[in-house]
Amino acid sequence: MLEQHNISTKKYRLFILVFVLVFFNAFLFYTDWQNSHREFTFAMLDVGQGDSLFIESPTGTQIMFDGGPPRSVLGPLARAMSPFDKSIDALVITNPDADHIGGFLDILKNYKVGRVFESGTLTDSKTYQNLREEMQKQNIPDILVKRGMKLDLGGGVIINILFPDRDVSAWATNDGGVVARLSYGQTSIMLTGDATAKTEKIILEENYPSQLASTILKVGHHGSRTSSSTSFVKAVMPSYALISVGKDNKYGHPHQETLDTLAQFGAKIFRTDLLGSIVMKSDGQNVNFSFHR
């Protein structure tokens, strides 16, 4: 009886071992399949009167362009990311104004950040100084972007830096901000920060229209009339125009002149003050939008 019991015990253990191995292999296969079928995600987070963009490549690399005003980004960001994910590969400071960087201090205190990119424009604001102190405290690499740089996010997602093309440390923060074009298959996004018509003119002089044409235009400076010049929108020729703007803001953004220009070229307009966070997913050919308040 004892020998039969030992044989039964061994068979039971062998069965458990085989089951665990099969389950583990199935889990790895599912994980690999899931990763290979992930889509590209682009989210304009609803942070009120400010800018904050979350980007995730099909391979899982995550980067943020701007962090919105203080105490505004963590909620929308948590809905865009997995709740178990507490790291972000890179942050991009398009300009150091508070409505673009205020939320980055909150992010640095809640997420592990790999590196920071910025344009080189400067401000003596306490918000910017506090952010730089936290970056130094955490020993996060700080990199100046320049025209011609390419950020490879993996899975075919490439971000080409279009501006700055020079030292902009003495420039106004909006004039010297980061402008970039993201491409993934046939899907492309023009990332403009608060770029003004002055910056747009330089970019137009340095690039052919075919190099600027994009599926989506992240409309500059919350839809202000100081951005989105007719010649720039004509070159980009977006199918969609996304505006990050606070409801009933004191600046009157987006200005009617900008809305008219976008409509002139047939762009479908999405606004965070009306729709909440705007999430776009793409397989490289088709784009799908969803909206989250």
QUIWOTA-V478652 format. One record per residue. N is the residue number from 0. SS is DSSP state (2 for helix, 1 for strand, 0 for the rest). BURIAL is 1 if it has 16 or more other ideal C-beta (glycine too) atoms within 10 Angstrom, else 0. Layout:
n=N ss=SS burial=BURIAL
n=N ss=SS burial=BURIAL
This chain:
n=0 ss=0 burial=0
n=1 ss=2 burial=0
n=2 ss=2 burial=0
n=3 ss=2 burial=0
n=4 ss=2 burial=0
n=5 ss=2 burial=0
n=6 ss=2 burial=0
n=7 ss=2 burial=0
n=8 ss=2 burial=0
n=9 ss=2 burial=0
n=10 ss=2 burial=0
n=11 ss=2 burial=0
n=12 ss=2 burial=0
n=13 ss=2 burial=0
n=14 ss=2 burial=0
n=15 ss=2 burial=0
n=16 ss=2 burial=0
n=17 ss=2 burial=0
n=18 ss=2 burial=0
n=19 ss=2 burial=0
n=20 ss=2 burial=0
n=21 ss=2 burial=0
n=22 ss=2 burial=0
n=23 ss=2 burial=0
n=24 ss=2 burial=0
n=25 ss=2 burial=0
n=26 ss=2 burial=0
n=27 ss=2 burial=0
n=28 ss=2 burial=0
n=29 ss=2 burial=0
n=30 ss=2 burial=0
n=31 ss=2 burial=0
n=32 ss=2 burial=0
n=33 ss=2 burial=0
n=34 ss=2 burial=0
n=35 ss=2 burial=0
n=36 ss=0 burial=0
n=37 ss=0 burial=0
n=38 ss=0 burial=1
n=39 ss=1 burial=1
n=40 ss=1 burial=1
n=41 ss=1 burial=1
n=42 ss=1 burial=1
n=43 ss=1 burial=1
n=44 ss=0 burial=1
n=45 ss=0 burial=1
n=46 ss=0 burial=1
n=47 ss=0 burial=1
n=48 ss=0 burial=1
n=49 ss=0 burial=1
n=50 ss=0 burial=1
n=51 ss=0 burial=1
n=52 ss=1 burial=1
n=53 ss=1 burial=1
n=54 ss=1 burial=1
n=55 ss=1 burial=1
n=56 ss=0 burial=1
n=57 ss=0 burial=1
n=58 ss=0 burial=0
n=59 ss=0 burial=0
n=60 ss=0 burial=1
n=61 ss=1 burial=1
n=62 ss=1 burial=1
n=63 ss=1 burial=1
n=64 ss=1 burial=1
n=65 ss=0 burial=1
n=66 ss=0 burial=1
n=67 ss=0 burial=1
n=68 ss=0 burial=1
n=69 ss=0 burial=1
n=70 ss=0 burial=0
n=71 ss=0 burial=1
n=72 ss=2 burial=1
n=73 ss=2 burial=1
n=74 ss=2 burial=0
n=75 ss=2 burial=1
n=76 ss=2 burial=1
n=77 ss=2 burial=0
n=78 ss=2 burial=1
n=79 ss=2 burial=1
n=80 ss=0 burial=1
n=81 ss=0 burial=0
n=82 ss=0 burial=0
n=83 ss=0 burial=0
n=84 ss=0 burial=0
n=85 ss=0 burial=0
n=86 ss=1 burial=0
n=87 ss=1 burial=1
n=88 ss=1 burial=1
n=89 ss=1 burial=1
n=90 ss=1 burial=1
n=91 ss=1 burial=1
n=92 ss=1 burial=1
n=93 ss=0 burial=1
n=94 ss=0 burial=1
n=95 ss=0 burial=1
n=96 ss=0 burial=1
n=97 ss=2 burial=1
n=98 ss=2 burial=1
n=99 ss=2 burial=1
n=100 ss=2 burial=1
n=101 ss=2 burial=1
n=102 ss=2 burial=1
n=103 ss=2 burial=1
n=104 ss=2 burial=1
n=105 ss=2 burial=1
n=106 ss=2 burial=1
n=107 ss=2 burial=1
n=108 ss=2 burial=0
n=109 ss=2 burial=0
n=110 ss=0 burial=1
n=111 ss=1 burial=0
n=112 ss=1 burial=1
n=113 ss=1 burial=0
n=114 ss=1 burial=0
n=115 ss=1 burial=1
n=116 ss=1 burial=1
n=117 ss=1 burial=1
n=118 ss=0 burial=1
n=119 ss=0 burial=1
n=120 ss=0 burial=1
n=121 ss=0 burial=1
n=122 ss=0 burial=0
n=123 ss=0 burial=0
n=124 ss=0 burial=0
n=125 ss=2 burial=0
n=126 ss=2 burial=1
n=127 ss=2 burial=1
n=128 ss=2 burial=0
n=129 ss=2 burial=1
n=130 ss=2 burial=1
n=131 ss=2 burial=1
n=132 ss=2 burial=0
n=133 ss=2 burial=1
n=134 ss=2 burial=1
n=135 ss=2 burial=0
n=136 ss=2 burial=0
n=137 ss=0 burial=0
n=138 ss=0 burial=0
n=139 ss=0 burial=1
n=140 ss=1 burial=0
n=141 ss=1 burial=0
n=142 ss=1 burial=0
n=143 ss=1 burial=0
n=144 ss=0 burial=1
n=145 ss=0 burial=0
n=146 ss=0 burial=1
n=147 ss=0 burial=0
n=148 ss=0 burial=0
n=149 ss=1 burial=0
n=150 ss=1 burial=1
n=151 ss=1 burial=0
n=152 ss=1 burial=1
n=153 ss=1 burial=0
n=154 ss=0 burial=1
n=155 ss=0 burial=0
n=156 ss=1 burial=1
n=157 ss=1 burial=1
n=158 ss=1 burial=1
n=159 ss=1 burial=1
n=160 ss=1 burial=1
n=161 ss=1 burial=1
n=162 ss=1 burial=1
n=163 ss=0 burial=1
n=164 ss=0 burial=1
n=165 ss=0 burial=0
n=166 ss=0 burial=0
n=167 ss=0 burial=1
n=168 ss=0 burial=0
n=169 ss=0 burial=0
n=170 ss=0 burial=1
n=171 ss=0 burial=0
n=172 ss=0 burial=1
n=173 ss=0 burial=1
n=174 ss=0 burial=1
n=175 ss=0 burial=1
n=176 ss=0 burial=1
n=177 ss=0 burial=1
n=178 ss=1 burial=1
n=179 ss=1 burial=1
n=180 ss=1 burial=1
n=181 ss=1 burial=1
n=182 ss=1 burial=1
n=183 ss=1 burial=1
n=184 ss=0 burial=0
n=185 ss=0 burial=0
n=186 ss=1 burial=1
n=187 ss=1 burial=1
n=188 ss=1 burial=1
n=189 ss=1 burial=1
n=190 ss=1 burial=1
n=191 ss=0 burial=1
n=192 ss=0 burial=1
n=193 ss=0 burial=1
n=194 ss=0 burial=1
n=195 ss=0 burial=1
n=196 ss=2 burial=1
n=197 ss=2 burial=0
n=198 ss=2 burial=1
n=199 ss=2 burial=1
n=200 ss=2 burial=0
n=201 ss=2 burial=1
n=202 ss=2 burial=1
n=203 ss=2 burial=1
n=204 ss=2 burial=0
n=205 ss=2 burial=0
n=206 ss=0 burial=1
n=207 ss=0 burial=0
n=208 ss=2 burial=0
n=209 ss=2 burial=0
n=210 ss=2 burial=0
n=211 ss=2 burial=1
n=212 ss=0 burial=0
n=213 ss=0 burial=1
n=214 ss=0 burial=1
n=215 ss=1 burial=1
n=216 ss=1 burial=1
n=217 ss=1 burial=1
n=218 ss=0 burial=1
n=219 ss=2 burial=1
n=220 ss=2 burial=1
n=221 ss=2 burial=1
n=222 ss=2 burial=1
n=223 ss=0 burial=1
n=224 ss=0 burial=1
n=225 ss=0 burial=1
n=226 ss=0 burial=1
n=227 ss=0 burial=1
n=228 ss=0 burial=1
n=229 ss=2 burial=0
n=230 ss=2 burial=0
n=231 ss=2 burial=1
n=232 ss=2 burial=1
n=233 ss=2 burial=0
n=234 ss=2 burial=1
n=235 ss=2 burial=1
n=236 ss=0 burial=0
n=237 ss=0 burial=1
n=238 ss=0 burial=0
n=239 ss=1 burial=1
n=240 ss=1 burial=1
n=241 ss=1 burial=1
n=242 ss=1 burial=1
n=243 ss=0 burial=1
n=244 ss=0 burial=1
n=245 ss=0 burial=1
n=246 ss=0 burial=0
n=247 ss=0 burial=0
n=248 ss=0 burial=0
n=249 ss=0 burial=0
n=250 ss=0 burial=0
n=251 ss=0 burial=0
n=252 ss=0 burial=1
n=253 ss=0 burial=1
n=254 ss=0 burial=1
n=255 ss=2 burial=0
n=256 ss=2 burial=0
n=257 ss=2 burial=1
n=258 ss=2 burial=1
n=259 ss=2 burial=0
n=260 ss=2 burial=1
n=261 ss=2 burial=1
n=262 ss=2 burial=0
n=263 ss=2 burial=0
n=264 ss=0 burial=1
n=265 ss=0 burial=0
n=266 ss=0 burial=1
n=267 ss=1 burial=0
n=268 ss=1 burial=1
n=269 ss=1 burial=1
n=270 ss=1 burial=1
n=271 ss=2 burial=1
n=272 ss=2 burial=1
n=273 ss=2 burial=0
n=274 ss=2 burial=1
n=275 ss=0 burial=1
n=276 ss=1 burial=1
n=277 ss=1 burial=1
n=278 ss=1 burial=1
n=279 ss=1 burial=1
n=280 ss=1 burial=1
n=281 ss=1 burial=1
n=282 ss=0 burial=1
n=283 ss=0 burial=1
n=284 ss=0 burial=0
n=285 ss=0 burial=0
n=286 ss=1 burial=1
n=287 ss=1 burial=0
n=288 ss=1 burial=0
n=289 ss=1 burial=0
n=290 ss=1 burial=0
n=291 ss=1 burial=0
n=292 ss=0 burial=0
